[in-house]
Protein backbone atom coordinates (compact mmCIF):
# COMPACT_ATOMS: atom_id res chain seq x y z
CA UNK A 1 0.00 0.00 0.00
CA UNK A 2 1.24 3.48 -0.78
CA UNK A 3 2.12 5.84 2.01
CA UNK A 4 -0.14 8.57 0.66
CA UNK A 5 -3.25 6.43 1.00
CA UNK A 6 -2.47 5.47 4.59
CA UNK A 7 -2.04 9.08 5.71
CA UNK A 8 -5.04 10.58 3.94
CA UNK A 9 -6.53 12.02 7.15
CA UNK A 10 -3.27 13.74 8.06
CA UNK A 11 -2.98 15.20 4.58
CA UNK A 12 -6.54 16.51 4.68
CA UNK A 13 -5.94 18.13 8.07
CA UNK A 14 -2.81 19.88 6.78
CA UNK A 15 -4.56 21.11 3.64
CA UNK A 16 -7.51 22.35 5.68
CA UNK A 17 -5.16 24.19 8.05
CA UNK A 18 -3.42 25.84 5.14
CA UNK A 19 -6.73 26.87 3.59
CA UNK A 20 -7.90 28.37 6.88
CA UNK A 21 -4.62 30.17 7.37
CA UNK A 22 -4.94 31.70 3.91
CA UNK A 23 -8.44 32.93 4.74
CA UNK A 24 -10.27 30.64 2.34
CA UNK A 25 -13.91 29.74 2.86
CA UNK A 26 -14.94 26.44 4.42
CA UNK A 27 -17.01 25.82 1.30
CA UNK A 28 -13.72 25.28 -0.54
CA UNK A 29 -13.41 21.85 1.08
CA UNK A 30 -12.59 19.38 -1.72
CA UNK A 31 -13.99 16.32 0.10
CA UNK A 32 -17.64 15.25 0.17
CA UNK A 33 -17.33 12.17 2.40
CA UNK A 34 -18.36 13.17 5.94
CA UNK A 35 -15.66 11.02 7.57
CA UNK A 36 -12.85 12.64 5.61
CA UNK A 37 -14.45 16.09 5.53
CA UNK A 38 -14.28 16.29 9.32
CA UNK A 39 -10.46 16.09 9.20
CA UNK A 40 -10.27 18.91 6.66
CA UNK A 41 -12.73 21.03 8.66
CA UNK A 42 -10.78 20.53 11.90
CA UNK A 43 -7.62 21.75 10.18
CA UNK A 44 -9.53 24.65 8.61
CA UNK A 45 -10.91 25.79 11.98
CA UNK A 46 -7.47 25.69 13.58
CA UNK A 47 -6.01 27.52 10.59
CA UNK A 48 -8.65 30.25 10.89
CA UNK A 49 -7.88 30.64 14.61
CA UNK A 50 -4.18 30.99 13.79
CA UNK A 51 -5.06 33.55 11.09
CA UNK A 52 -7.17 35.57 13.53
CA UNK A 53 -4.38 35.41 16.11
CA UNK A 54 -2.08 37.09 13.61
CA UNK A 55 0.04 34.08 12.78
CA UNK A 56 1.21 33.65 9.25
CA UNK A 57 3.61 31.49 7.31
CA UNK A 58 6.15 29.51 9.27
CA UNK A 59 5.11 30.87 12.67
CA UNK A 60 1.63 29.38 12.27
CA UNK A 61 2.95 26.02 11.18
CA UNK A 62 5.39 25.83 14.08
CA UNK A 63 2.62 26.72 16.55
CA UNK A 64 0.42 23.84 15.40
CA UNK A 65 1.56 20.48 16.77
CA UNK A 66 -0.46 18.47 14.26
CA UNK A 67 1.66 19.68 11.36
CA UNK A 68 5.07 18.42 12.49
Secondary structure, 3 states (H helix, E strand, C coil): CCHHHHCHHHHHHHHHHHHHHCCCCHHHCCCCCHHHHHHHHHHHHHHHHHHHCCCCCHHHHHHCHHHC
